[in-house]
Amino acid sequence: MSKVWFVGAGPGDPDLITVKGRDLIAHADAILYAGSLVSKAATRWALAGCEVVDSKGMTLEEIVTWLIEKANNHETVIRLQTGDPGLYGALIEMVQPLDANHIEVGVVPGVSSAMASAATAVESLTLPEITQTVILTRVEGRTPVPPGESLAELARHHATLCLFLSITLLQKVENDLRTAGWKEDSPILVVYKASWPDEEKVIRGTLADIRDKCRQEKISSQAMIIASPALGARNWSSLKKSKLYDASFSHRFRRSITTESTS
């Protein structure tokens, strides 16, 4: 029985694809990869007879038509998407026509550029008593956001913000953060092509200067913006430590160690 797999290729480095995704590629009959964002190197495990096509010039309708056609003739068809298929990947728009044609669908998650950007910069998105929340979102541009999800509203939580598809709207990002009460010296991280071999760039700045720094580096696409009170913690002189590893903290695998003497 044929099946169409939506596979997350990860953020850019082909080695960051999951083992399951790699194994599916190695057994696929046809692969349609998002060439504008996914390196063709991610298809390097495909068999010699596998049909590999770049979708960067296709419309949604053309992509769906291709997937249906190949599924009618092959057992394993892959739509290879950037990052994770469930984040900004038009997954449901592609799945519905496949469902209508009674074609089985499977999804393999991938490493998001948000996580890859934090890893590249050696940053933690959460820290005890600093922030325990990560908001994945994008700034309103040509595509609107639902009521209550504007960046200015979300930023009022002062939690970690990972902003997708927003680098061309960096001035709006700055304005919205200011509206939400973020200070001019709030740290901002921009990572261009996180994990892409020989291409990634890390730009560190503040709300006051990050746009100028990105302009100097000519960053205008494929960049993750992270605003977080946890940024830069690697260089802090003191941290609130995690209770999980605290000697005085008990859990089901370890008894607490106390300094109390017994008589």
Contacts in CASP RR format, 6 or more apart in sequence:
PFRMAT RR
TARGET T0000
AUTHOR 0000-0000-0000
METHOD contacts of the structure
MODEL  1
MSKVWFVGAGPGDPDLITVKGRDLIAHADAILYAGSLVSKAATRWALAGC
EVVDSKGMTLEEIVTWLIEKANNHETVIRLQTGDPGLYGALIEMVQPLDA
NHIEVGVVPGVSSAMASAATAVESLTLPEITQTVILTRVEGRTPVPPGES
LAELARHHATLCLFLSITLLQKVENDLRTAGWKEDSPILVVYKASWPDEE
KVIRGTLADIRDKCRQEKISSQAMIIASPALGARNWSSLKKSKLYDASFS
HRFRRSITTESTS
1 75 0 8 1.000
1 104 0 8 1.000
2 71 0 8 1.000
2 72 0 8 1.000
2 74 0 8 1.000
2 75 0 8 1.000
2 76 0 8 1.000
2 77 0 8 1.000
2 103 0 8 1.000
2 104 0 8 1.000
3 71 0 8 1.000
3 75 0 8 1.000
3 76 0 8 1.000
3 77 0 8 1.000
3 103 0 8 1.000
3 104 0 8 1.000
3 105 0 8 1.000
3 106 0 8 1.000
4 67 0 8 1.000
4 71 0 8 1.000
4 77 0 8 1.000
4 78 0 8 1.000
4 79 0 8 1.000
4 98 0 8 1.000
4 103 0 8 1.000
4 104 0 8 1.000
4 105 0 8 1.000
4 106 0 8 1.000
5 21 0 8 1.000
5 24 0 8 1.000
5 28 0 8 1.000
5 76 0 8 1.000
5 77 0 8 1.000
5 78 0 8 1.000
5 79 0 8 1.000
5 105 0 8 1.000
5 106 0 8 1.000
5 107 0 8 1.000
5 108 0 8 1.000
6 78 0 8 1.000
6 79 0 8 1.000
6 81 0 8 1.000
6 85 0 8 1.000
6 91 0 8 1.000
6 94 0 8 1.000
6 95 0 8 1.000
6 105 0 8 1.000
6 106 0 8 1.000
6 107 0 8 1.000
6 108 0 8 1.000
7 17 0 8 1.000
7 21 0 8 1.000
7 24 0 8 1.000
7 25 0 8 1.000
7 78 0 8 1.000
7 79 0 8 1.000
7 80 0 8 1.000
7 81 0 8 1.000
7 85 0 8 1.000
7 107 0 8 1.000
7 108 0 8 1.000
7 110 0 8 1.000
8 17 0 8 1.000
8 18 0 8 1.000
8 21 0 8 1.000
8 80 0 8 1.000
8 81 0 8 1.000
8 82 0 8 1.000
8 83 0 8 1.000
8 84 0 8 1.000
8 85 0 8 1.000
8 108 0 8 1.000
8 109 0 8 1.000
8 110 0 8 1.000
9 17 0 8 1.000
9 33 0 8 1.000
9 34 0 8 1.000
9 38 0 8 1.000
9 39 0 8 1.000
9 42 0 8 1.000
9 80 0 8 1.000
9 81 0 8 1.000
9 82 0 8 1.000
9 83 0 8 1.000
9 110 0 8 1.000
10 16 0 8 1.000
10 17 0 8 1.000
10 82 0 8 1.000
10 83 0 8 1.000
10 84 0 8 1.000
10 110 0 8 1.000
10 111 0 8 1.000
10 112 0 8 1.000
10 113 0 8 1.000
10 116 0 8 1.000
10 195 0 8 1.000
11 82 0 8 1.000
11 83 0 8 1.000
11 111 0 8 1.000
11 112 0 8 1.000
11 113 0 8 1.000
11 115 0 8 1.000
11 116 0 8 1.000
11 117 0 8 1.000
11 194 0 8 1.000
11 195 0 8 1.000
11 196 0 8 1.000
12 38 0 8 1.000
12 39 0 8 1.000
12 42 0 8 1.000
12 82 0 8 1.000
12 83 0 8 1.000
12 116 0 8 1.000
12 193 0 8 1.000
12 194 0 8 1.000
12 195 0 8 1.000
12 196 0 8 1.000
13 116 0 8 1.000
13 195 0 8 1.000
13 196 0 8 1.000
13 197 0 8 1.000
14 39 0 8 1.000
14 41 0 8 1.000
14 42 0 8 1.000
14 44 0 8 1.000
16 111 0 8 1.000
16 116 0 8 1.000
16 195 0 8 1.000
17 25 0 8 1.000
17 42 0 8 1.000
17 110 0 8 1.000
18 108 0 8 1.000
18 109 0 8 1.000
18 110 0 8 1.000
18 111 0 8 1.000
20 108 0 8 1.000
21 108 0 8 1.000
22 45 0 8 1.000
24 76 0 8 1.000
24 78 0 8 1.000
24 108 0 8 1.000
25 31 0 8 1.000
25 42 0 8 1.000
25 43 0 8 1.000
25 45 0 8 1.000
25 46 0 8 1.000
25 78 0 8 1.000
25 80 0 8 1.000
26 45 0 8 1.000
26 46 0 8 1.000
26 47 0 8 1.000
27 47 0 8 1.000
27 76 0 8 1.000
28 46 0 8 1.000
28 47 0 8 1.000
28 50 0 8 1.000
28 76 0 8 1.000
28 77 0 8 1.000
28 78 0 8 1.000
29 50 0 8 1.000
29 51 0 8 1.000
29 70 0 8 1.000
29 74 0 8 1.000
29 75 0 8 1.000
29 76 0 8 1.000
29 77 0 8 1.000
30 50 0 8 1.000
30 51 0 8 1.000
30 52 0 8 1.000
30 53 0 8 1.000
30 70 0 8 1.000
30 74 0 8 1.000
30 76 0 8 1.000
30 77 0 8 1.000
30 78 0 8 1.000
31 43 0 8 1.000
31 46 0 8 1.000
31 50 0 8 1.000
31 51 0 8 1.000
31 52 0 8 1.000
31 53 0 8 1.000
31 77 0 8 1.000
31 78 0 8 1.000
31 80 0 8 1.000
32 53 0 8 1.000
32 55 0 8 1.000
32 63 0 8 1.000
32 66 0 8 1.000
32 67 0 8 1.000
32 70 0 8 1.000
32 77 0 8 1.000
32 78 0 8 1.000
32 79 0 8 1.000
32 80 0 8 1.000
33 40 0 8 1.000
33 42 0 8 1.000
33 43 0 8 1.000
33 52 0 8 1.000
33 53 0 8 1.000
33 54 0 8 1.000
33 55 0 8 1.000
33 80 0 8 1.000
34 55 0 8 1.000
34 56 0 8 1.000
34 80 0 8 1.000
34 81 0 8 1.000
34 82 0 8 1.000
35 54 0 8 1.000
35 55 0 8 1.000
35 56 0 8 1.000
36 56 0 8 1.000
37 81 0 8 1.000
37 82 0 8 1.000
37 222 0 8 1.000
38 80 0 8 1.000
38 81 0 8 1.000
38 82 0 8 1.000
39 196 0 8 1.000
40 52 0 8 1.000
40 54 0 8 1.000
42 80 0 8 1.000
43 52 0 8 1.000
43 80 0 8 1.000
46 52 0 8 1.000
51 70 0 8 1.000
53 66 0 8 1.000
55 62 0 8 1.000
55 63 0 8 1.000
55 66 0 8 1.000
58 66 0 8 1.000
60 90 0 8 1.000
60 93 0 8 1.000
60 94 0 8 1.000
63 79 0 8 1.000
63 94 0 8 1.000
64 94 0 8 1.000
64 97 0 8 1.000
64 98 0 8 1.000
67 77 0 8 1.000
67 79 0 8 1.000
67 94 0 8 1.000
67 98 0 8 1.000
67 103 0 8 1.000
68 97 0 8 1.000
68 98 0 8 1.000
68 101 0 8 1.000
68 103 0 8 1.000
70 77 0 8 1.000
71 77 0 8 1.000
71 98 0 8 1.000
71 101 0 8 1.000
71 103 0 8 1.000
79 85 0 8 1.000
79 94 0 8 1.000
81 89 0 8 1.000
81 91 0 8 1.000
82 89 0 8 1.000
82 113 0 8 1.000
83 110 0 8 1.000
83 111 0 8 1.000
83 112 0 8 1.000
83 113 0 8 1.000
84 109 0 8 1.000
84 110 0 8 1.000
84 111 0 8 1.000
84 112 0 8 1.000
85 91 0 8 1.000
85 107 0 8 1.000
85 108 0 8 1.000
85 109 0 8 1.000
85 110 0 8 1.000
86 107 0 8 1.000
86 109 0 8 1.000
87 112 0 8 1.000
87 136 0 8 1.000
87 164 0 8 1.000
88 138 0 8 1.000
88 164 0 8 1.000
88 165 0 8 1.000
91 107 0 8 1.000
95 105 0 8 1.000
98 105 0 8 1.000
99 105 0 8 1.000
112 136 0 8 1.000
113 164 0 8 1.000
113 191 0 8 1.000
113 194 0 8 1.000
113 224 0 8 1.000
114 125 0 8 1.000
114 134 0 8 1.000
114 136 0 8 1.000
114 162 0 8 1.000
114 164 0 8 1.000
114 224 0 8 1.000
114 226 0 8 1.000
116 191 0 8 1.000
116 194 0 8 1.000
116 195 0 8 1.000
116 224 0 8 1.000
117 162 0 8 1.000
117 189 0 8 1.000
117 191 0 8 1.000
117 194 0 8 1.000
117 224 0 8 1.000
117 226 0 8 1.000
118 124 0 8 1.000
118 125 0 8 1.000
118 226 0 8 1.000
119 194 0 8 1.000
119 195 0 8 1.000
120 191 0 8 1.000
120 194 0 8 1.000
120 195 0 8 1.000
120 200 0 8 1.000
120 202 0 8 1.000
121 189 0 8 1.000
121 191 0 8 1.000
121 202 0 8 1.000
121 204 0 8 1.000
121 226 0 8 1.000
122 234 0 8 1.000
123 189 0 8 1.000
123 226 0 8 1.000
123 228 0 8 1.000
123 230 0 8 1.000
123 231 0 8 1.000
123 232 0 8 1.000
123 233 0 8 1.000
123 234 0 8 1.000
124 230 0 8 1.000
124 233 0 8 1.000
125 131 0 8 1.000
125 134 0 8 1.000
125 160 0 8 1.000
125 162 0 8 1.000
125 226 0 8 1.000
125 228 0 8 1.000
125 230 0 8 1.000
126 132 0 8 1.000
126 133 0 8 1.000
126 134 0 8 1.000
126 160 0 8 1.000
126 230 0 8 1.000
127 230 0 8 1.000
127 233 0 8 1.000
127 239 0 8 1.000
127 240 0 8 1.000
128 239 0 8 1.000
128 240 0 8 1.000
128 241 0 8 1.000
128 242 0 8 1.000
128 243 0 8 1.000
129 240 0 8 1.000
130 229 0 8 1.000
130 230 0 8 1.000
130 233 0 8 1.000
130 240 0 8 1.000
131 158 0 8 1.000
131 159 0 8 1.000
131 160 0 8 1.000
131 228 0 8 1.000
131 229 0 8 1.000
131 230 0 8 1.000
132 159 0 8 1.000
133 157 0 8 1.000
133 159 0 8 1.000
133 160 0 8 1.000
134 159 0 8 1.000
134 160 0 8 1.000
134 162 0 8 1.000
135 154 0 8 1.000
135 157 0 8 1.000
135 159 0 8 1.000
135 160 0 8 1.000
135 161 0 8 1.000
135 162 0 8 1.000
136 162 0 8 1.000
136 164 0 8 1.000
137 145 0 8 1.000
137 149 0 8 1.000
137 151 0 8 1.000
137 154 0 8 1.000
137 161 0 8 1.000
137 162 0 8 1.000
137 163 0 8 1.000
137 164 0 8 1.000
138 145 0 8 1.000
138 163 0 8 1.000
138 164 0 8 1.000
138 165 0 8 1.000
138 166 0 8 1.000
139 151 0 8 1.000
139 163 0 8 1.000
139 165 0 8 1.000
139 166 0 8 1.000
139 169 0 8 1.000
139 172 0 8 1.000
139 173 0 8 1.000
139 176 0 8 1.000
140 150 0 8 1.000
140 151 0 8 1.000
140 172 0 8 1.000
141 169 0 8 1.000
141 172 0 8 1.000
148 154 0 8 1.000
150 176 0 8 1.000
151 161 0 8 1.000
151 163 0 8 1.000
151 172 0 8 1.000
151 173 0 8 1.000
151 176 0 8 1.000
151 177 0 8 1.000
151 180 0 8 1.000
152 176 0 8 1.000
152 177 0 8 1.000
152 179 0 8 1.000
152 180 0 8 1.000
153 180 0 8 1.000
154 161 0 8 1.000
154 180 0 8 1.000
155 161 0 8 1.000
155 176 0 8 1.000
155 177 0 8 1.000
155 179 0 8 1.000
155 180 0 8 1.000
155 181 0 8 1.000
155 182 0 8 1.000
155 227 0 8 1.000
156 180 0 8 1.000
156 181 0 8 1.000
158 180 0 8 1.000
158 182 0 8 1.000
158 229 0 8 1.000
159 228 0 8 1.000
160 226 0 8 1.000
160 227 0 8 1.000
160 228 0 8 1.000
160 229 0 8 1.000
160 230 0 8 1.000
161 225 0 8 1.000
161 226 0 8 1.000
161 227 0 8 1.000
161 228 0 8 1.000
162 224 0 8 1.000
162 225 0 8 1.000
162 226 0 8 1.000
163 173 0 8 1.000
163 224 0 8 1.000
163 225 0 8 1.000
163 226 0 8 1.000
163 227 0 8 1.000
164 224 0 8 1.000
166 172 0 8 1.000
166 173 0 8 1.000
166 225 0 8 1.000
167 190 0 8 1.000
167 214 0 8 1.000
167 219 0 8 1.000
167 220 0 8 1.000
167 221 0 8 1.000
167 222 0 8 1.000
167 223 0 8 1.000
167 225 0 8 1.000
168 220 0 8 1.000
168 221 0 8 1.000
170 210 0 8 1.000
170 211 0 8 1.000
170 214 0 8 1.000
170 225 0 8 1.000
171 211 0 8 1.000
173 225 0 8 1.000
173 227 0 8 1.000
174 207 0 8 1.000
174 210 0 8 1.000
174 211 0 8 1.000
177 186 0 8 1.000
177 207 0 8 1.000
177 227 0 8 1.000
178 207 0 8 1.000
182 207 0 8 1.000
182 227 0 8 1.000
183 207 0 8 1.000
184 206 0 8 1.000
184 207 0 8 1.000
184 208 0 8 1.000
185 206 0 8 1.000
185 207 0 8 1.000
185 208 0 8 1.000
186 206 0 8 1.000
186 207 0 8 1.000
186 227 0 8 1.000
186 229 0 8 1.000
187 204 0 8 1.000
187 205 0 8 1.000
187 206 0 8 1.000
187 227 0 8 1.000
187 228 0 8 1.000
187 229 0 8 1.000
187 231 0 8 1.000
187 232 0 8 1.000
188 204 0 8 1.000
188 205 0 8 1.000
188 206 0 8 1.000
188 207 0 8 1.000
188 210 0 8 1.000
188 225 0 8 1.000
188 226 0 8 1.000
188 227 0 8 1.000
188 231 0 8 1.000
189 202 0 8 1.000
189 203 0 8 1.000
189 204 0 8 1.000
189 205 0 8 1.000
189 225 0 8 1.000
189 226 0 8 1.000
189 227 0 8 1.000
189 228 0 8 1.000
189 231 0 8 1.000
190 202 0 8 1.000
190 203 0 8 1.000
190 210 0 8 1.000
190 213 0 8 1.000
190 214 0 8 1.000
190 219 0 8 1.000
190 223 0 8 1.000
190 224 0 8 1.000
190 225 0 8 1.000
190 226 0 8 1.000
191 200 0 8 1.000
191 201 0 8 1.000
191 202 0 8 1.000
191 203 0 8 1.000
191 223 0 8 1.000
191 224 0 8 1.000
191 226 0 8 1.000
192 199 0 8 1.000
192 200 0 8 1.000
192 201 0 8 1.000
192 202 0 8 1.000
192 203 0 8 1.000
192 217 0 8 1.000
192 219 0 8 1.000
192 222 0 8 1.000
192 223 0 8 1.000
193 199 0 8 1.000
193 200 0 8 1.000
193 201 0 8 1.000
193 222 0 8 1.000
193 223 0 8 1.000
194 200 0 8 1.000
194 224 0 8 1.000
201 217 0 8 1.000
201 219 0 8 1.000
203 210 0 8 1.000
203 213 0 8 1.000
203 214 0 8 1.000
203 217 0 8 1.000
203 219 0 8 1.000
204 213 0 8 1.000
204 231 0 8 1.000
205 213 0 8 1.000
207 227 0 8 1.000
214 220 0 8 1.000
214 223 0 8 1.000
233 239 0 8 1.000
243 249 0 8 1.000
244 251 0 8 1.000
247 256 0 8 1.000
247 257 0 8 1.000
248 256 0 8 1.000
248 257 0 8 1.000
248 258 0 8 1.000
249 256 0 8 1.000
250 256 0 8 1.000
END
